[in-house]
Amino acid sequence: MKNSIHKILFYIFLLLFAGLNAQAQRPNYKIITTEIQLVQKQLVPDKRIAILNVLLKDTLHQPIIIKGETNLQEGKAKILKLLNDRGIQFVDSIRVLPEASLGSKIWGIAKLSVANMRTVPAHSGEMASQVLMGTPLKILAEKEDWLQVQTPDMYIGWMNRGAIVLKTEAEMTAWKQGKRYIFNRIIGIALASPGKNAQPVSDLVLCDLFELVSENKGYLQVRLPDGRKAFVKKTECISFEEWTSRPVDVPSVLSVARQMMGVPYFWGGTSSKSVDCSGLTKTSYYTQGVILTRDASQQVRYGSHPDFTDYRNLQPGDLIFFGNSPQRVTHVAMCLGNGTFIHASGSSAMVRLNSLNPNDSLFDANLLKSLVGSSRIVNSLNTEGIVLVKNHPWYSIIQN
């Protein structure tokens, strides 16, 4: 009897020892998860412009499963190397974007005068931004009637499939080589035939982009991105070549902003129909062929940074930023000169003027208290976050 008890106790001891030994040899997945998070933070400090979401799954068994998605091949490679270096057995289930189901049509062009982009694939989702007609898009993923896209400023969001014409790489190259024009008025209409009484084909907003078919009695016959043909007054358009080759003119930037006085404030808006604060600055500079980053908290990072504590140091066209700190920017405006600035104000629900000058009737003490930064655009063209359209490979064929 004693021998049987001793044997049972011995086997229990062996099982406990084996379990403890296996536990000691089992990788510390909490530490590995932290290491993966550090890689993600290093490669994607701003989740609005890149995707690297990776998680470890089923860590109680071997091999473990590593799941997630990314549009950065180097990000996936770095995480897989980390796991290999730790000697961890795993099954790679990371989805690389653009996803395979898209086939060769991983590019697109926005076909509406202005189309909404949302944070999630649903009409009820929060507005993230807007995309103008003719904007080239990289397609990353699809979900039912929605496409996940990346815009030329690298912003990522979801758009309704019906607002986009899908393209192959070859079709995008042909589009870049075509004769294109942009609409150069705040708002307008593309018509079915020349003449003011013709039927509308599409509404138009500032900087909509389309292809030229022919000229006819002061009108351009144009092809919209989805193939519809329409007529637009030639005086209301400028060619892509003129748009992208002329020097950036700050008075013209300011003129556009002033023409948008009273335009409604709209969270996520980036068109001459309605704008949010960064949408106003972005749209104004885009008319001069300059692509700024999307949000105020991004725009503050780029350009040079003149002293903003005295408004007399600021020049027309400078951006000024408001918030709790330089790291927590919530609002952006554009200087017009002498302390006056123009901005899309959420509290006023429209584009309006205010001033940093206490002696000005437009002075706003609360805004002055929250002033936290500035950015000068014109002396930083073609630097990070301030890209010229003519040098952007999604719009033009860049010669090396």
LUMMI-577917 format. One line per field, with one value per residue (C-alpha): y, x, z; residue in one letter. Coordinates in Angstrom, 2 decimals. Example, Ala and Ser with C-alpha at 12.3 -4.5 7.8 and 13.67 -1.06 7.14 Angstrom:
v: -4.50_-1.06
u: 12.30_13.67
w: 7.80_7.14
rest: A_S
This chain:
v: 0.00_2.35_1.56_2.45_5.76_6.50_5.73_8.00_10.83_10.28_10.54_13.62_15.16_14.32_15.87_19.02_19.25_18.80_21.46_23.90_23.18_23.75_26.94_28.09_27.36_29.03_32.46_35.54_36.72_39.88_41.05_40.02_41.85_44.97_44.61_44.32_47.43_49.33_48.31_49.47_52.80_53.29_52.58_54.07_57.03_58.36_55.76_58.14_57.62_54.00_50.64_48.16_46.30_42.98_40.73_37.38_34.81_31.40_31.74_28.65_26.39_25.98_27.28_30.52_32.55_36.08_38.03_41.53_43.75_46.22_48.26_48.30_45.27_46.39_46.48_42.89_41.81_43.47_41.81_38.38_38.80_39.69_36.45_34.37_35.93_34.88_31.32_31.39_29.05_30.86_30.80_34.00_35.26_38.93_40.40_42.65_45.54_46.07_42.83_40.13_40.22_43.58_41.97_44.43_47.31_48.75_52.36_54.62_58.11_59.96_60.60_62.96_66.71_65.98_62.60_61.77_59.68_58.02_56.39_53.14_51.48_52.81_55.91_56.37_56.46_59.62_61.91_61.77_63.87_64.55_63.78_65.99_64.76_63.52_62.80_59.66_57.06_53.91_51.14_49.05_46.88_46.30_45.54_45.19_48.61_50.30_50.70_51.54_54.15_56.23_59.78_61.61_63.14_59.52_59.85_56.56_56.11_54.44_55.65_54.37_52.21_54.18_57.34_55.79_54.53_51.64_51.58_49.29_50.58_50.82_52.78_55.19_55.74_56.57_59.02_60.77_61.11_62.62_66.28_67.39_70.55_71.67_73.72_77.15_78.67_78.29_76.42_75.64_73.20_70.84_70.95_68.46_70.96_74.45_77.23_78.42_76.68_73.22_70.35_69.83_66.72_67.34_70.11_71.22_72.58_74.30_72.06_69.25_67.51_66.07_65.15_67.29_65.89_68.97_72.72_74.18_77.90_78.97_75.69_72.69_69.34_67.23_63.62_63.10_60.21_57.81_58.52_61.04_63.86_67.45_71.05_73.61_77.21_77.46_80.66_78.67_76.13_76.01_73.25_70.77_72.02_75.63_74.62_72.65_74.76_78.26_79.52_79.26_82.64_83.48_86.36_83.83_81.43_84.23_85.28_81.78_81.71_85.09_83.88_81.19_83.68_82.53_79.00_76.57_74.81_71.04_68.50_66.61_69.10_69.88_71.51_74.94_73.74_73.35_73.00_72.37_74.38_72.31_71.78_75.55_75.80_72.63_73.70_77.21_75.89_73.09_75.71_76.57_72.93_72.36_69.27_69.81_67.09_66.62_67.58_70.59_68.30_67.09_70.46_71.91_69.46_70.68_73.78_76.33_77.75_81.52_83.14_83.34_85.10_88.45_88.63_91.09_88.22_86.38_86.75_86.40_82.72_81.48_78.92_79.43_76.71_76.62_74.03_72.97_72.59_72.14_68.41_68.85_71.07_71.30_74.22_75.97_79.36_81.27_84.68_87.51_90.16_92.64_90.03_89.23_85.60_83.60_80.29_77.84_78.29_75.52_77.86_80.34_77.54_79.22_80.67_84.02_86.53_87.15_88.91_88.45_92.23_93.40_96.79_95.19_94.92_91.31_90.43_87.16_86.89_83.20_82.24_84.24_82.36_79.03_79.96_77.26_77.19_78.41_77.08_78.87_76.92_78.80_78.35_74.61_73.40_69.77_68.91_66.35_67.19_69.94_68.26_69.85_68.12_68.13_66.07_63.61_60.27_59.65_62.70_62.83_60.55_61.53_61.35_60.05
u: 0.00_2.81_4.62_1.51_1.15_4.82_4.46_1.40_3.21_6.25_4.17_2.41_5.81_6.98_3.88_4.24_7.92_7.19_4.49_6.74_9.56_7.25_6.02_9.62_10.39_7.22_7.93_6.76_4.15_3.44_6.99_6.84_3.53_5.14_8.04_5.60_3.77_7.06_7.73_4.25_4.72_8.13_6.95_3.46_3.54_0.40_-2.33_-4.19_-1.63_-0.45_-1.70_0.24_-2.14_-0.72_-1.85_-0.73_-3.54_-3.91_-0.68_-1.50_-0.64_2.26_2.62_0.89_-1.06_-0.06_-2.97_-3.63_-3.21_-0.72_0.02_3.72_5.66_8.68_6.50_5.41_8.98_10.30_7.71_8.27_12.03_11.41_9.47_12.07_14.86_12.98_12.73_8.94_6.97_4.09_1.56_1.62_-1.96_-1.09_-3.10_-1.02_-2.84_-3.89_-5.77_-5.64_-9.39_-8.94_-6.94_-5.12_-7.53_-5.70_-6.02_-9.00_-10.15_-12.92_-15.82_-18.11_-17.55_-16.77_-17.11_-17.14_-14.52_-15.42_-13.48_-15.44_-17.28_-20.76_-22.79_-23.23_-19.46_-17.63_-16.55_-12.79_-12.27_-13.53_-12.10_-12.46_-13.32_-10.23_-8.24_-6.09_-6.58_-4.79_-7.29_-6.39_-9.38_-13.06_-16.06_-19.46_-20.26_-17.19_-13.55_-10.72_-8.58_-5.47_-5.40_-2.36_-1.68_-1.56_-4.77_-6.67_-10.44_-13.49_-15.46_-18.61_-17.71_-20.05_-17.96_-14.82_-13.77_-11.33_-8.17_-5.23_-1.67_-1.68_-4.94_-3.53_-0.47_-2.70_-4.66_-1.45_-0.44_-3.78_-4.61_-6.25_-7.86_-8.95_-12.00_-10.85_-13.98_-15.43_-18.45_-19.98_-21.75_-20.68_-23.31_-24.63_-24.05_-22.58_-24.85_-26.31_-29.68_-28.21_-28.97_-26.48_-24.30_-22.54_-21.96_-18.33_-16.20_-12.84_-9.99_-12.12_-9.95_-11.09_-9.76_-10.04_-11.88_-12.06_-12.75_-16.01_-16.99_-15.41_-16.26_-14.12_-15.69_-14.40_-14.55_-15.39_-13.61_-16.53_-16.64_-19.51_-18.88_-19.80_-19.03_-17.36_-16.50_-12.85_-12.47_-13.46_-10.65_-6.87_-4.75_-2.96_0.35_-0.41_-1.68_1.42_4.12_3.33_5.11_3.17_1.53_0.56_-1.82_-3.74_-3.90_-5.33_-7.75_-9.24_-9.60_-11.37_-13.72_-14.82_-15.93_-19.26_-18.95_-20.46_-18.23_-18.44_-16.42_-14.32_-15.03_-12.30_-14.16_-15.43_-18.93_-18.07_-14.88_-13.43_-10.44_-7.68_-9.86_-9.79_-6.00_-5.55_-7.99_-6.51_-2.99_-4.16_-5.35_-1.66_-0.67_0.45_-0.69_-0.76_-1.40_-5.02_-5.45_-4.36_-2.42_-0.46_0.00_1.69_4.59_5.78_7.30_9.39_8.13_8.36_7.89_4.14_4.20_4.20_1.77_4.09_6.50_3.88_3.51_0.44_-0.02_1.49_-0.58_-1.24_-2.36_-4.47_-4.93_-3.83_-0.17_2.00_1.40_-2.39_-3.40_-7.14_-7.51_-5.68_-6.10_-4.27_-2.69_-3.78_-1.44_-1.33_-2.61_-5.78_-6.46_-9.12_-10.44_-13.30_-14.75_-16.81_-18.24_-19.37_-20.36_-18.66_-15.48_-14.79_-12.10_-10.52_-7.39_-4.45_-4.18_-5.83_-6.57_-8.52_-12.31_-11.89_-9.67_-10.52_-8.87_-9.76_-8.10_-4.99_-4.73_-4.82_-2.25_0.44_2.28_2.90_4.06_5.41_4.65_6.20_9.84_9.38_7.89_8.65_9.61_7.82_4.14_4.25_4.31_3.85_1.32_3.78_6.21_3.64_3.85_0.10_-0.65_2.31_4.84_8.04_11.18_14.18
w: 0.00_0.98_-2.27_-4.30_-2.48_-3.05_-6.74_-7.05_-5.27_-7.48_-10.67_-9.38_-8.69_-12.20_-13.73_-11.63_-12.51_-16.20_-16.02_-14.22_-16.66_-19.65_-18.04_-17.57_-21.22_-22.50_-24.07_-22.19_-24.64_-22.66_-23.27_-26.94_-27.37_-25.90_-28.34_-31.26_-30.07_-30.00_-33.61_-34.59_-32.83_-34.44_-37.99_-37.66_-35.27_-36.95_-37.54_-39.87_-42.64_-42.35_-41.10_-38.98_-36.65_-35.43_-32.55_-31.14_-30.96_-29.27_-27.29_-25.18_-28.10_-30.48_-33.08_-32.10_-34.66_-35.57_-37.05_-38.30_-41.33_-42.74_-45.84_-44.91_-46.12_-44.09_-40.98_-41.40_-42.15_-39.01_-36.77_-38.29_-37.78_-34.15_-33.63_-35.47_-33.41_-30.24_-31.54_-31.55_-33.78_-35.44_-38.25_-40.32_-40.81_-41.36_-44.24_-46.50_-48.19_-50.93_-50.35_-53.00_-53.72_-55.46_-58.24_-60.47_-59.77_-56.79_-57.94_-58.27_-59.20_-57.37_-59.74_-57.77_-57.42_-53.78_-52.04_-48.35_-46.60_-43.30_-40.47_-40.81_-43.72_-42.93_-43.75_-40.01_-39.52_-38.47_-41.30_-41.75_-44.86_-48.38_-51.82_-54.90_-58.40_-60.20_-57.04_-57.49_-54.76_-53.68_-52.90_-49.85_-48.99_-49.67_-47.50_-49.18_-50.74_-49.27_-50.28_-47.94_-49.68_-49.20_-50.56_-52.01_-48.57_-47.29_-45.26_-44.90_-44.71_-46.24_-49.27_-50.88_-53.87_-56.12_-55.68_-57.20_-60.64_-60.19_-62.31_-63.06_-62.98_-66.79_-66.78_-64.20_-66.37_-69.34_-67.16_-66.11_-69.75_-70.80_-71.25_-68.00_-66.67_-63.23_-62.39_-61.19_-59.67_-56.18_-57.52_-60.92_-63.24_-66.02_-68.78_-71.32_-74.16_-74.61_-73.40_-70.12_-70.59_-71.06_-68.70_-65.86_-65.92_-62.61_-60.12_-59.75_-56.94_-56.88_-58.13_-59.56_-62.17_-65.52_-68.96_-72.09_-75.12_-77.36_-77.45_-78.73_-78.88_-75.61_-73.91_-73.10_-73.75_-70.90_-69.81_-66.14_-64.38_-64.90_-68.65_-68.73_-71.17_-70.37_-71.26_-69.00_-69.85_-70.78_-68.74_-65.64_-66.06_-66.19_-67.66_-65.43_-66.85_-65.92_-62.49_-61.63_-63.31_-62.04_-58.90_-55.66_-55.20_-51.60_-52.58_-54.69_-51.73_-49.59_-52.34_-52.43_-48.65_-48.72_-51.45_-49.02_-46.36_-44.95_-46.35_-43.79_-41.28_-41.74_-39.76_-42.31_-45.10_-47.63_-50.50_-51.47_-50.52_-46.83_-44.81_-41.41_-40.15_-41.77_-44.82_-45.44_-45.25_-47.28_-50.01_-50.26_-50.82_-53.11_-55.62_-56.02_-56.53_-52.94_-51.01_-47.25_-44.71_-43.71_-40.05_-38.00_-35.65_-38.69_-40.42_-37.32_-37.69_-41.08_-42.65_-40.78_-37.51_-37.11_-33.71_-33.13_-29.75_-31.56_-34.49_-36.23_-36.89_-38.91_-42.68_-44.91_-45.72_-42.44_-40.58_-36.89_-34.51_-31.40_-28.68_-25.22_-26.20_-29.33_-28.90_-28.63_-31.53_-32.17_-34.61_-37.46_-39.17_-41.91_-41.45_-43.75_-42.31_-39.40_-36.98_-38.94_-39.74_-41.55_-40.30_-40.51_-37.05_-35.53_-32.90_-35.58_-37.97_-40.95_-42.43_-40.77_-39.75_-36.35_-35.12_-32.76_-32.39_-29.13_-30.76_-33.62_-33.45_-34.64_-31.67_-29.90_-26.47_-26.03_-29.30_-28.39_-25.08_-26.91_-29.61_-29.55_-32.89_-36.41_-39.76_-42.84_-46.00_-48.92_-47.93_-47.30_-50.58_-51.42_-47.87_-45.72_-45.38_-48.05_-51.47_-54.90_-57.14_-60.05_-57.95_-56.65_-58.51_-58.18_-60.34_-62.69_-64.32_-62.55_-64.63_-62.67
rest: M_K_N_S_I_H_K_I_L_F_Y_I_F_L_L_L_F_A_G_L_N_A_Q_A_Q_R_P_N_Y_K_I_I_T_T_E_I_Q_L_V_Q_K_Q_L_V_P_D_K_R_I_A_I_L_N_V_L_L_K_D_T_L_H_Q_P_I_I_I_K_G_E_T_N_L_Q_E_G_K_A_K_I_L_K_L_L_N_D_R_G_I_Q_F_V_D_S_I_R_V_L_P_E_A_S_L_G_S_K_I_W_G_I_A_K_L_S_V_A_N_M_R_T_V_P_A_H_S_G_E_M_A_S_Q_V_L_M_G_T_P_L_K_I_L_A_E_K_E_D_W_L_Q_V_Q_T_P_D_M_Y_I_G_W_M_N_R_G_A_I_V_L_K_T_E_A_E_M_T_A_W_K_Q_G_K_R_Y_I_F_N_R_I_I_G_I_A_L_A_S_P_G_K_N_A_Q_P_V_S_D_L_V_L_C_D_L_F_E_L_V_S_E_N_K_G_Y_L_Q_V_R_L_P_D_G_R_K_A_F_V_K_K_T_E_C_I_S_F_E_E_W_T_S_R_P_V_D_V_P_S_V_L_S_V_A_R_Q_M_M_G_V_P_Y_F_W_G_G_T_S_S_K_S_V_D_C_S_G_L_T_K_T_S_Y_Y_T_Q_G_V_I_L_T_R_D_A_S_Q_Q_V_R_Y_G_S_H_P_D_F_T_D_Y_R_N_L_Q_P_G_D_L_I_F_F_G_N_S_P_Q_R_V_T_H_V_A_M_C_L_G_N_G_T_F_I_H_A_S_G_S_S_A_M_V_R_L_N_S_L_N_P_N_D_S_L_F_D_A_N_L_L_K_S_L_V_G_S_S_R_I_V_N_S_L_N_T_E_G_I_V_L_V_K_N_H_P_W_Y_S_I_I_Q_N
